[in-house]
């Protein structure tokens, strides 16, 4: 499958390859927002490519829309399969963390749509509702185009979109903090974790902070959400995170458009802690420790060093 860096090695780029490469980032984002998994999104792009190369381009009026429809259809099929897997998942399920550039955080709408908090809200939709919401609200596709992707009539898609929009609006995360607030809060949190400062943790956490840990039954993690500043601070102060962070500084990064901290153990990523900040305090902590969900991030951070 070709990539955005220039195809599959042959200098002669055909129209199908050229079009796919031009829209690859868009197609990946569509698949990732529907699935919450970078690895599965890459698999969907592979499936999309295999179908795209068999298309007679002379019959396609809007190549971008056609590719998005193929991607959405493949992602929807995979989403239904993943839903069955999640039913037996050990502990809380979190999206696979995605390393994002600083310019993503500056695009407020895009950052919000790929944030851990928002992806968790999308998890509460049915697969079809999620597909319709992502295609309509995030990528502004028309109802006719979405109808072809999800095998529904345009009228049915309109109703589904209305229902999904209301569902998400009732659960949507609050407006993100400013860059200055984010920097101050993240530095205070990092300092408190690295020094084991229990009171410092309590002070920077919102009273109703929620902590979710995803170990997938492979790595140690809380099997249920932790709620409240006192409980979350106590667990963090006594955790492996604090013990390892005391010896090796945490690495600030941008994950899913928002601030996060990477904890390394013996040179490899052990934990990615994504942070949600509201009104100058941390209101959400999302710790991913499942090794399967960290492999992609490991490769990406290695390339950027």
C-alpha positions in Angstrom: 0.0 0.0 0.0 1.4 3.5 -0.9 2.0 6.0 1.8 2.0 9.8 2.0 5.8 9.9 1.4 5.6 8.9 -2.3 4.1 5.6 -3.2 5.3 2.0 -3.2 8.8 2.5 -4.8 7.8 2.9 -8.5 8.6 6.4 -9.7 5.6 6.2 -12.1 2.6 7.2 -10.0 -0.7 6.3 -11.5 -3.9 8.3 -10.8 -5.3 5.8 -8.3 -2.1 5.9 -6.2 -1.8 9.7 -6.5 -5.4 10.2 -5.3 -5.0 7.7 -2.4 -1.8 9.2 -1.2 -3.3 12.7 -1.4 -6.1 11.7 0.9 -4.4 9.2 3.1 -4.2 11.3 6.2 -7.9 12.2 5.9 -8.8 8.5 5.5 -6.7 7.5 8.5 -8.5 10.1 10.6 -11.9 8.9 9.5 -11.0 5.3 10.4 -9.3 6.2 13.7 -12.2 8.3 14.9 -14.6 5.5 14.2 -12.4 2.8 15.8 -10.2 4.5 18.4 -7.3 2.3 17.3 -4.4 3.3 15.1 -3.5 -0.3 14.3 -7.1 -1.1 13.2 -7.2 2.2 11.3 -4.1 1.2 9.3 -5.7 -2.2 8.6 -8.8 -0.4 7.3 -6.6 1.7 5.0 -5.1 -1.4 3.6 -8.5 -2.8 2.9 -9.6 0.5 1.3 -6.5 0.5 -0.9 -7.2 -3.0 -2.2 -10.7 -2.0 -3.1 -9.7 1.3 -4.6 -7.2 -0.1 -7.1 -10.0 -2.1 -8.7 -12.3 0.9 -9.2 -12.8 2.3 -12.7 -11.8 6.0 -12.0 -13.6 7.2 -15.1 -16.9 6.4 -13.4 -16.0 8.3 -10.2 -17.1 11.9 -10.1 -15.7 12.8 -6.6 -12.7 10.6 -5.7 -12.3 12.0 -2.2 -15.9 11.3 -1.3 -15.6 7.8 -2.9 -12.5 7.0 -0.8 -14.2 8.2 2.4 -17.2 6.0 1.7 -15.0 2.9 1.2 -13.1 3.7 4.4 -16.2 4.3 6.4 -17.8 1.1 5.2 -14.7 -0.9 6.1 -14.3 0.8 9.4 -18.0 0.2 10.3 -17.6 -3.5 9.6 -14.5 -3.7 11.8 -16.2 -1.6 14.5 -18.9 -4.2 14.9 -16.3 -6.9 15.3 -14.4 -4.8 17.8 -17.5 -4.2 19.8 -17.8 -7.9 20.4 -14.2 -8.1 21.6 -14.6 -5.2 24.0 -17.4 -7.1 25.8 -14.7 -9.4 27.2 -12.0 -6.8 27.7 -10.4 -6.8 31.1 -10.9 -3.5 32.9 -11.6 -0.1 31.3 -11.1 0.2 27.5 -9.3 3.3 26.3 -8.5 4.4 22.8 -5.0 3.7 21.4 -3.0 6.9 22.1 -2.1 8.7 18.9 1.0 11.0 18.9 -0.1 14.4 17.4 1.8 17.4 16.3 1.4 20.8 18.1 -0.6 22.2 15.2 -3.3 19.7 15.8 -3.9 21.1 19.3 -4.2 24.6 17.6 -7.1 23.2 15.5 -9.6 23.2 18.4 -12.3 21.2 16.5 -9.9 18.5 15.2 -8.2 18.2 18.6 -11.6 17.8 20.3 -12.8 15.2 17.9 -9.7 12.9 18.4 -9.3 13.6 22.2 -9.4 10.6 24.5 -12.4 12.1 26.3 -14.4 12.6 23.0 -13.5 9.1 21.7 -14.8 7.7 25.0 -18.1 9.5 24.4 -18.3 8.1 20.9 -17.9 4.6 22.4 -21.4 5.1 23.9 -22.9 5.3 20.4 -24.0 2.3 18.3 -21.6 1.5 15.4 -24.0 3.1 12.8 -24.6 6.2 15.0 -20.8 6.6 15.4 -20.2 6.3 11.7 -22.9 8.8 10.9 -21.8 11.3 13.6 -18.1 11.2 12.5 -18.9 11.6 8.8 -21.5 14.3 9.3 -20.3 16.3 12.3 -16.5 16.0 11.9 -16.1 15.7 8.1 -19.3 17.4 7.0 -20.3 14.8 4.4 -23.8 15.1 2.9 -26.6 12.8 4.0 -26.7 11.2 0.5 -23.0 10.3 0.7 -23.3 9.0 4.3 -26.3 6.9 3.3 -24.2 5.1 0.7 -21.5 4.4 3.2 -23.8 2.9 5.9 -26.4 1.3 3.7 -29.3 3.5 4.9 -31.7 5.9 3.2 -30.8 9.6 3.4 -33.9 10.1 5.6 -32.8 7.4 8.0 -29.3 8.9 8.1 -30.8 12.3 9.0 -32.7 10.8 11.9 -29.6 8.9 13.1 -27.5 12.0 12.9 -30.0 14.0 15.0 -30.1 11.3 17.6 -26.3 10.9 17.7 -25.8 14.6 17.9 -28.1 15.0 20.9 -26.5 11.9 22.6 -23.0 13.4 22.2 -24.0 16.9 23.2 -25.3 15.6 26.5 -22.0 14.0 27.3 -19.5 16.1 25.4 -16.4 17.2 27.4 -16.2 20.9 28.4 -14.2 23.4 26.4 -10.5 22.7 26.7 -8.2 24.9 28.8 -6.0 27.6 27.2 -2.4 26.7 26.3 -1.2 28.7 29.3 -3.5 26.9 31.8 -2.5 23.6 30.3 1.2 24.2 30.6 0.9 25.3 34.3 -1.3 22.4 35.3 0.7 19.8 33.5 4.0 21.1 35.0 2.4 21.1 38.5 1.1 17.5 38.0 4.4 16.2 36.6 6.3 17.8 39.5 4.0 16.3 42.1 4.2 12.8 40.6 8.0 12.9 40.2 8.5 14.1 43.8 5.7 12.0 45.4 4.0 15.2 46.7 0.6 13.9 47.8 -0.7 17.4 48.7 0.5 18.8 45.5 -1.4 16.1 43.6 -4.6 16.8 45.6 -4.2 20.6 44.8 -3.9 20.2 41.0 -6.7 17.6 40.7 -10.3 18.7 40.3 -12.5 17.5 43.2 -14.4 15.2 40.8 -11.4 14.0 38.7 -11.8 10.6 37.0 -8.9 8.2 36.5 -9.1 5.4 34.0 -6.4 2.8 33.6 -6.1 0.4 30.6 -3.9 -2.6 31.1 -6.0 -5.0 29.0 -5.4 -7.8 31.5 -1.7 -7.8 30.4 -0.3 -4.9 32.5 -1.3 -3.9 36.0 -4.0 -1.3 36.0 -7.1 -0.3 38.1 -10.0 -2.5 37.0 -12.6 0.2 37.6 -12.6 4.0 37.4 -11.2 6.0 40.3 -13.2 9.1 41.2 -12.2 12.1 43.5 -9.0 14.0 44.1 -8.2 12.3 47.4 -8.5 8.7 46.1 -6.8 9.4 42.8 -3.9 11.3 44.5 -3.4 8.5 47.0 -3.3 5.8 44.3 -1.0 7.8 42.1 1.4 8.6 44.9 1.8 5.0 45.8 1.8 3.7 42.2 4.5 2.3 40.0 4.2 5.5 38.0 5.4 7.6 40.9 8.2 5.2 41.8 9.6 5.0 38.3 9.1 8.7 37.6 11.2 9.5 40.7 14.2 7.9 38.9 13.4 8.9 35.3 11.7 12.1 34.4 8.3 11.9 32.6 8.3 13.0 29.0 5.6 15.7 28.0 4.0 15.0 24.6 0.9 15.8 22.6 -1.4 12.8 22.4 -4.7 13.0 20.6 -4.4 16.7 20.5 -4.0 17.2 24.2 -1.2 17.1 26.8 0.1 13.8 28.0 3.1 12.3 29.8 5.1 9.3 28.8 6.7 7.0 31.4 9.6 4.9 30.1 11.0 1.8 31.8 14.3 0.4 30.6 14.1 2.7 27.6 10.6 1.5 26.5 7.3 3.1 26.9 5.6 1.7 30.0 2.6 4.1 30.4 1.1 6.9 28.5 -0.9 9.3 30.7 -3.3 11.6 28.8 -4.6 14.6 30.7 -7.8 16.5 30.6 -7.7 20.0 32.1 -10.7 22.2 33.0 -10.6 25.5 34.9 -6.9 25.1 35.7 -7.2 21.7 37.3 -6.9 18.1 36.0 -10.4 16.6 35.5 -9.5 13.5 33.6 -6.5 11.1 33.7 -6.3 8.3 31.1 -3.4 5.9 31.6 -2.8 3.4 28.8 -0.5 0.5 29.8 -1.7 -2.3 27.5 1.5 -3.1 25.5 -0.5 -3.7 22.3 -1.8 -0.2 22.4 1.7 1.3 22.9 3.6 -0.4 20.1 2.6 2.2 17.4 3.5 5.1 19.7 6.8 3.5 20.5 7.6 3.4 16.8 6.5 7.0 16.3 8.4 8.4 19.2 11.5 6.5 18.1 11.3 8.1 14.6 11.0 11.6 16.1 14.0 11.4 18.5 
